[in-house]
Amino acid sequence: MKKIKNIIVLFVVTLFISCDCLVHIQGVVIDSKTRLPIDSVLVKGNVYCDICDIGDIYTDSLGIFEYNSMVGGFCPKSSLSFEKEGYKKKMKKYRSYYRRDDIVTVVLKRKK
């Protein structure tokens, strides 16, 4: 009976260790006053997770960004920072998974 319990525990632990989480966030960055898209905004992913970082990405000419990452284990909330010269830096946390048609909107304020 003890062997069966050990095998079950080992199986469950192995199952959890082998799980991966796909993080997908897409959105648009806009100016707070003009409500127009901002291009070339630096988007840094998973600010609080060094091993999860996939590098920096930038918004395109329409202010659109797409962040994809694979994280081992359970899906933590993802942290993204948005930076562009002349604008205040913004950090936001997102749930781990968005449907492909979900678009998040990030509003940046100009520095005074």
Secondary structure, DSSP 8 states (H G I E B T S, - for coil): -HHHHHHHHHHHHHHHHT-EEEEEEEEEEEETTT--B-SS-EEEE-TT-GGG---EEE--TTSEEEEEEEEESS---EEEEEE-TTB--EEEEE-SB--TT--EEEEE-B--
